[in-house]
Amino acid sequence: MSKSESDWQRIKEIFADLIEQPLTHRSAILTLACGGDVSVLAAIQELLSAQPQNAGAASRGVGARLAVDPLADGIEREPARSIS
């Protein structure tokens, strides 16, 4: 059965979100995001199988994220205080 435009839009959105997640979390996130729709699940799994294993910012590790966002280390910081 061919997929509708709304199916493809959903697949693209889930896939885009998923590749930004660590590899270790993707399976659980994918299962939840597809909500039992095996057609969408299969399509996304096929797309993922074509991706390099390290695709996505989250899977590249903290070092790569820090190069882009120096505050991506997860440390909670207090707001800066002005010096009077």
C-alpha positions as CSV (number, residue, x, y, z in Angstrom):
1,M,0.0,0.0,0.0
2,S,1.4,3.4,-0.9
3,K,1.8,6.1,1.7
4,S,-0.2,9.3,1.8
5,E,1.3,12.7,1.8
6,S,0.5,13.0,5.6
7,D,2.3,9.6,6.2
8,W,5.4,10.9,4.4
9,Q,5.3,14.1,6.3
10,R,5.1,12.2,9.6
11,I,7.9,9.9,8.5
12,K,10.1,12.9,7.7
13,E,9.4,14.6,11.0
14,I,10.0,11.5,13.1
15,F,13.2,10.7,11.2
16,A,14.5,14.2,11.5
17,D,13.9,14.1,15.3
18,L,15.3,10.6,15.6
19,I,18.7,11.2,14.0
20,E,19.4,13.9,16.6
21,Q,19.0,11.3,19.4
22,P,21.8,9.1,20.7
23,L,21.9,5.7,19.0
24,T,21.1,4.0,22.3
25,H,17.8,5.9,22.6
26,R,16.5,5.7,19.0
27,S,14.7,2.3,19.2
28,A,12.5,3.3,22.2
29,I,11.8,6.7,20.7
30,L,11.0,5.3,17.4
31,T,8.5,2.8,18.9
32,L,6.8,5.5,20.8
33,A,6.7,8.0,17.9
34,C,5.2,5.5,15.5
35,G,2.4,4.6,17.9
36,G,1.9,1.1,16.5
37,D,1.9,2.1,12.8
38,V,4.1,-0.6,11.4
39,S,4.2,0.9,8.0
40,V,5.6,4.2,9.3
41,L,8.0,2.2,11.6
42,A,9.3,0.1,8.6
43,A,9.8,3.2,6.5
44,I,11.8,5.0,9.2
45,Q,13.9,1.9,9.9
46,E,14.7,1.7,6.2
47,L,15.8,5.3,6.2
48,L,17.9,4.8,9.4
49,S,19.6,1.8,7.8
50,A,20.9,4.0,5.0
51,Q,22.3,6.6,7.5
52,P,25.9,6.6,8.7
53,Q,26.0,5.2,12.3
54,N,27.1,8.6,13.6
55,A,24.5,10.8,11.9
56,G,22.9,13.4,14.0
57,A,24.3,15.9,16.5
58,A,23.5,14.0,19.6
59,S,25.3,10.8,18.5
60,R,28.5,12.7,17.8
61,G,29.2,13.2,21.5
62,V,29.7,16.1,23.8
63,G,32.9,17.3,22.2
64,A,31.2,17.9,18.8
65,R,28.2,19.6,20.4
66,L,30.4,21.9,22.5
67,A,32.1,23.1,19.3
68,V,28.7,24.3,18.2
69,D,27.1,25.2,21.5
70,P,29.5,25.7,24.4
71,L,26.6,25.4,26.9
72,A,25.7,21.9,25.6
73,D,27.6,20.2,28.4
74,G,24.4,19.9,30.5
75,I,25.7,22.0,33.4
76,E,23.1,24.3,34.9
77,R,24.5,27.8,35.3
78,E,23.2,30.7,37.3
79,P,22.4,33.9,35.4
80,A,25.2,36.3,35.0
81,R,25.2,39.2,37.6
82,S,26.0,42.7,36.5
83,I,28.9,44.4,38.2
84,S,28.0,47.8,39.5
